[in-house]
Amino acid sequence: MPSGALRYELATRQWIDIFPDREYALGKLADTIRIVLNGTDAAKASLAGASPIAEPAATRTSAQIEQPQPATRAPIVVAGSEEFEAIRALLVRHVGPIAKVLVQKAAAQAGSRDDFCDRLATHIKVPAERNAFLLAAQARLLVKS
């Protein structure tokens, strides 16, 4: 059995983001499982290089095609950076190892550093602990600004 960081890394690979289009994501999962279980080596190899969230244009509805795509921008904090690890360490005390995933998601979605901290604080249920987290996280981000 793997232990430590490797065990955690393998454990996080079970998550599948099924939003915003649950039907598509579940269909993609079923197709992938079917290919892996019954597919040829070539099909498996093509899956290995495919993006798990890429959607072929032919399968998109007209409403999906017409929607403007959000502009790609840099995350609020970069995964693996000193800031990222400091904020992750603050959050892990409250939510456990899922903190890494939550910080990555908030960093990618937040529009500002305050928004980033607020998004993470929503995962802390006790108000006093949430406020302490916000103060510590914002202070940590201000030091690096």
Backbone bond lengths (Angstrom), bond angles and torsions (degrees), N, CA, C in turn:
res aa  C-N    CA-C-N  psi(-1)  N-CA   C-N-CA  omega(-1)  CA-C   N-CA-C  phi
1 M - - - 1.455 - - 1.531 109.92 -
2 P 1.337 117.41 133.41 1.462 119.31 175.85 1.538 109.47 -68.06
3 S 1.305 116.21 156.98 1.457 119.98 178.61 1.519 109.71 -134.97
4 G 1.319 115.07 169.54 1.461 121.31 175.04 1.511 113.88 62.01
5 A 1.332 114.47 -135.74 1.461 121.51 -175.04 1.524 112.51 -62.63
6 L 1.335 117.10 -37.30 1.470 119.47 179.73 1.524 110.59 -65.03
7 R 1.323 117.10 -42.45 1.462 120.60 178.53 1.525 110.70 -60.27
8 Y 1.331 116.29 -44.69 1.467 120.53 178.20 1.526 110.61 -62.45
9 E 1.320 117.06 -45.89 1.464 120.89 -178.82 1.521 111.06 -59.19
10 L 1.317 117.06 -43.49 1.463 120.27 178.60 1.527 111.54 -68.03
11 A 1.321 116.57 -35.64 1.470 120.22 -179.25 1.515 111.75 -66.32
12 T 1.328 118.63 -31.65 1.468 120.89 -177.61 1.518 112.84 -76.88
13 R 1.308 117.86 -11.60 1.458 120.92 -177.58 1.521 113.18 -77.39
14 Q 1.318 118.88 -1.29 1.451 120.90 179.42 1.525 112.77 -83.76
15 W 1.313 117.48 -12.47 1.455 121.07 -175.98 1.518 111.28 -75.91
16 I 1.307 116.02 136.19 1.457 122.35 177.63 1.527 107.12 -128.46
17 D 1.322 116.73 124.16 1.462 120.60 179.36 1.521 107.86 -83.81
18 I 1.335 117.16 109.50 1.465 120.50 -176.73 1.522 112.62 -102.34
19 F 1.313 116.96 12.69 1.455 119.63 179.99 1.505 109.07 -110.38
20 P 1.281 122.71 149.13 1.445 128.52 7.17 1.527 114.28 -87.64
21 D 1.343 118.56 -11.51 1.460 120.41 -176.54 1.532 109.78 -113.04
22 R 1.317 115.79 89.45 1.461 121.74 -175.48 1.523 112.23 -62.09
23 E 1.300 117.70 -43.29 1.467 120.89 -178.30 1.525 111.18 -61.22
24 Y 1.317 116.81 -45.36 1.462 120.02 178.70 1.524 111.02 -62.60
25 A 1.342 116.42 -47.22 1.467 120.45 -177.07 1.522 111.50 -62.30
26 L 1.311 117.63 -42.88 1.464 120.07 179.18 1.529 111.28 -68.22
27 G 1.327 117.02 -36.71 1.467 120.65 175.55 1.525 110.90 -63.98
28 K 1.322 116.72 -42.21 1.464 121.81 178.25 1.529 110.21 -62.89
29 L 1.333 116.57 -41.54 1.461 120.67 177.74 1.530 110.43 -62.04
30 A 1.338 116.92 -46.64 1.467 120.67 179.82 1.526 110.85 -61.56
31 D 1.338 116.85 -42.57 1.470 120.67 178.37 1.524 111.18 -62.46
32 T 1.319 116.83 -42.87 1.460 121.28 -179.51 1.526 110.98 -63.83
33 I 1.324 116.25 -43.74 1.467 120.16 178.46 1.523 110.07 -62.38
34 R 1.348 116.57 -42.95 1.464 121.27 179.89 1.530 110.57 -61.63
35 I 1.330 117.20 -43.04 1.464 120.92 -179.52 1.523 110.45 -65.42
36 V 1.313 116.30 -43.66 1.464 119.65 -178.35 1.525 110.73 -65.44
37 L 1.324 116.61 -41.58 1.459 119.62 -178.29 1.529 113.16 -74.31
38 N 1.327 117.49 -36.43 1.458 120.88 -173.91 1.521 114.64 -116.94
39 G 1.322 117.15 -10.46 1.456 120.85 -170.87 1.509 113.93 -76.80
40 T 1.322 113.59 170.37 1.460 121.78 178.02 1.519 109.06 -81.83
41 D 1.316 116.32 170.58 1.455 120.60 176.60 1.527 110.91 -62.95
42 A 1.333 117.59 -36.16 1.466 121.11 179.50 1.523 110.61 -64.85
43 A 1.346 116.98 -41.05 1.466 120.40 179.11 1.516 110.43 -65.35
44 K 1.333 116.16 -40.79 1.462 119.72 178.49 1.520 110.72 -64.63
45 A 1.310 116.59 -39.71 1.463 120.27 179.59 1.522 110.82 -64.79
46 S 1.338 117.05 -38.36 1.461 119.03 179.49 1.514 110.89 -68.29
47 L 1.330 117.00 -32.68 1.465 120.15 176.45 1.515 111.35 -66.46
48 A 1.308 117.14 -35.60 1.460 121.00 -177.36 1.523 111.08 -61.45
49 G 1.323 117.85 -33.46 1.451 120.79 -179.32 1.509 113.98 -93.75
50 A 1.320 118.07 -5.51 1.460 121.22 -176.75 1.508 110.90 -81.38
51 S 1.311 116.00 147.37 1.463 121.23 174.84 1.519 108.49 -74.65
52 P 1.343 118.41 132.46 1.454 119.85 -177.61 1.517 113.68 -68.40
53 I 1.333 118.12 -15.59 1.459 119.07 -179.53 1.524 112.52 -111.98
54 A 1.313 116.80 0.37 1.454 119.43 179.86 1.525 109.40 -69.84
55 E 1.309 115.06 137.55 1.456 120.41 -179.28 1.514 108.67 -122.92
56 P 1.326 118.55 123.14 1.461 120.19 178.89 1.532 110.94 -59.62
57 A 1.308 116.21 139.34 1.463 120.57 -177.80 1.523 111.59 -58.66
58 A 1.325 117.74 -32.81 1.458 121.44 -177.93 1.528 112.24 -64.80
59 T 1.330 118.13 -23.91 1.467 120.31 -178.38 1.518 112.80 -92.36
60 R 1.317 117.87 -5.22 1.458 121.13 -178.72 1.519 110.95 -79.57
61 T 1.332 115.19 146.40 1.461 119.71 174.18 1.519 108.70 -81.10
62 S 1.333 116.71 164.68 1.465 118.95 -179.83 1.518 110.99 -63.18
63 A 1.332 117.95 -33.08 1.465 120.60 178.36 1.526 110.71 -65.06
64 Q 1.337 117.47 -37.42 1.455 120.48 179.35 1.525 111.03 -70.18
65 I 1.313 117.21 -37.14 1.458 120.85 -178.07 1.521 110.69 -69.74
66 E 1.337 117.27 -37.40 1.456 121.29 -176.23 1.520 113.18 -75.84
67 Q 1.341 118.37 -20.39 1.447 120.47 -178.47 1.522 109.65 -69.47
68 P 1.341 116.41 133.31 1.461 118.18 177.57 1.525 109.85 -68.69
69 Q 1.305 116.15 141.85 1.457 121.41 178.54 1.521 108.93 -83.54
70 P 1.344 117.50 138.70 1.462 118.96 178.71 1.522 110.70 -64.44
71 A 1.315 115.13 147.00 1.455 119.86 179.50 1.529 109.22 -67.45
72 T 1.305 115.10 139.12 1.452 119.72 178.36 1.518 108.05 -81.20
73 R 1.329 115.53 130.17 1.454 119.38 178.88 1.517 108.48 -137.51
74 A 1.285 115.33 165.63 1.460 120.40 -179.30 1.531 108.94 -69.77
75 P 1.326 117.28 145.50 1.462 119.84 176.67 1.529 110.38 -66.65
76 I 1.320 116.25 159.12 1.458 121.87 179.94 1.532 110.30 -58.77
77 V 1.319 116.94 -44.87 1.467 121.80 172.57 1.523 107.74 -128.92
78 V 1.297 116.53 146.45 1.458 122.01 -176.76 1.527 109.61 -89.29
79 A 1.331 115.88 132.01 1.460 121.02 178.85 1.524 110.12 -54.77
80 G 1.327 115.40 133.19 1.451 120.95 179.44 1.515 114.33 88.90
81 S 1.342 117.12 -12.70 1.463 119.53 179.71 1.525 110.11 -71.61
82 E 1.315 116.02 167.13 1.467 121.11 179.08 1.533 110.38 -61.01
83 E 1.331 116.49 -41.91 1.471 120.58 177.79 1.525 111.09 -60.88
84 F 1.332 115.76 -47.97 1.458 121.68 -178.78 1.524 109.94 -57.02
85 E 1.320 117.17 -49.42 1.459 121.27 -177.94 1.519 111.87 -65.20
86 A 1.328 116.99 -35.59 1.470 120.02 178.54 1.529 111.02 -66.57
87 I 1.326 116.89 -44.49 1.469 120.78 179.20 1.526 109.80 -67.81
88 R 1.331 117.52 -40.41 1.462 121.03 177.58 1.522 110.14 -60.23
89 A 1.331 116.80 -43.01 1.466 121.00 -179.79 1.530 110.92 -63.48
90 L 1.326 117.40 -36.78 1.463 119.95 177.01 1.529 111.27 -66.04
91 L 1.322 116.10 -42.49 1.463 120.59 -176.38 1.523 112.52 -75.74
92 V 1.330 117.85 -33.37 1.465 120.88 -176.09 1.527 111.26 -60.82
93 R 1.308 117.33 -26.77 1.473 121.13 177.80 1.525 111.82 -62.70
94 H 1.316 116.31 -25.60 1.461 121.36 -175.51 1.520 113.69 -102.06
95 V 1.338 116.51 -33.57 1.472 118.72 -173.05 1.521 114.33 -121.20
96 G 1.319 117.80 -6.63 1.459 120.15 179.58 1.517 112.36 84.99
97 P 1.334 116.55 -160.62 1.465 121.20 -171.72 1.531 115.12 -64.58
98 I 1.306 117.70 -16.49 1.470 119.46 178.11 1.531 111.23 -67.65
99 A 1.320 117.15 -9.62 1.464 121.92 -179.30 1.522 111.96 -54.54
100 K 1.326 117.20 -38.79 1.466 120.32 -178.60 1.521 110.97 -59.63
101 V 1.307 116.68 -44.84 1.466 121.51 -179.83 1.525 110.46 -66.84
102 L 1.323 116.31 -42.01 1.468 120.41 -179.80 1.525 111.47 -63.91
103 V 1.327 116.86 -40.42 1.466 120.32 179.13 1.528 110.26 -66.75
104 Q 1.332 117.56 -42.00 1.469 120.35 178.13 1.526 110.61 -60.54
105 K 1.324 116.42 -45.81 1.459 120.38 -178.40 1.526 111.35 -64.90
106 A 1.325 116.98 -46.04 1.469 120.21 179.89 1.522 111.01 -64.03
107 A 1.332 117.43 -39.12 1.464 120.68 180.00 1.521 111.42 -62.98
108 A 1.317 116.36 -35.89 1.464 120.84 -179.14 1.523 111.98 -76.92
109 Q 1.334 117.76 -30.81 1.459 120.90 -173.35 1.527 114.68 -97.54
110 A 1.307 117.43 -25.23 1.464 120.76 -174.13 1.520 111.76 -68.98
111 G 1.317 115.06 144.77 1.457 120.86 179.02 1.512 113.42 -91.28
112 S 1.337 117.04 -16.76 1.458 121.81 -179.95 1.524 108.99 -152.14
113 R 1.307 116.23 171.05 1.461 119.91 178.54 1.530 111.00 -65.84
114 D 1.330 117.16 -37.49 1.469 119.79 177.17 1.525 110.72 -65.03
115 D 1.325 116.35 -43.22 1.463 120.58 177.41 1.524 110.55 -60.97
116 F 1.316 116.74 -40.73 1.464 122.85 177.53 1.530 110.12 -57.31
117 C 1.322 116.70 -50.66 1.472 120.86 179.91 1.521 111.26 -63.77
118 D 1.332 117.36 -42.14 1.465 121.04 179.38 1.530 111.52 -61.45
119 R 1.328 116.49 -42.09 1.466 119.93 179.11 1.531 111.15 -60.81
120 L 1.308 116.63 -41.39 1.460 120.20 179.86 1.524 111.51 -70.89
121 A 1.315 116.78 -37.37 1.466 121.01 -178.31 1.522 111.95 -64.17
122 T 1.326 118.15 -25.31 1.467 119.81 -179.96 1.520 111.99 -63.67
123 H 1.318 117.80 -17.57 1.461 121.35 -179.43 1.529 112.46 -85.65
124 I 1.323 116.77 -3.84 1.461 121.60 -179.78 1.522 107.68 -105.17
125 K 1.317 116.56 117.69 1.470 121.80 -171.06 1.523 114.53 -79.77
126 V 1.326 117.97 -35.94 1.473 120.84 -176.33 1.532 108.85 -79.74
127 P 1.348 117.68 120.27 1.473 120.42 -175.43 1.531 114.39 -54.61
128 A 1.311 118.25 -42.57 1.469 119.98 -179.14 1.522 110.70 -64.85
129 E 1.326 116.72 -40.39 1.464 120.65 178.46 1.529 111.00 -68.78
130 R 1.347 116.23 -36.68 1.465 120.91 177.65 1.530 110.00 -62.55
131 N 1.330 116.68 -45.42 1.472 120.50 179.74 1.520 111.22 -64.36
132 A 1.328 116.92 -41.95 1.466 120.26 178.34 1.527 110.22 -62.90
133 F 1.335 116.99 -40.78 1.457 120.75 177.83 1.531 110.27 -61.50
134 L 1.335 116.72 -47.24 1.464 120.66 -179.24 1.524 111.30 -57.51
135 L 1.308 116.60 -46.50 1.468 120.20 -179.97 1.526 111.18 -61.97
136 A 1.326 116.50 -46.49 1.465 120.21 -178.94 1.528 111.67 -65.80
137 A 1.330 116.95 -42.76 1.462 120.85 -178.89 1.529 111.13 -66.37
138 Q 1.321 116.62 -45.14 1.460 119.82 179.86 1.529 110.89 -65.32
139 A 1.319 117.17 -38.25 1.459 120.48 177.34 1.531 110.18 -63.89
140 R 1.312 116.69 -41.26 1.466 120.60 -180.00 1.531 110.84 -64.38
141 L 1.324 116.88 -39.77 1.462 120.61 179.98 1.526 111.23 -71.72
142 L 1.337 117.56 -33.56 1.461 120.39 178.79 1.526 111.78 -67.83
143 V 1.317 116.46 -35.82 1.460 120.78 179.26 1.520 110.19 -60.70
144 K 1.339 117.10 -35.87 1.467 122.07 -176.57 1.522 113.22 -87.68
145 S 1.331 118.06 -11.51 1.476 119.65 -176.69 1.503 112.74 -72.24
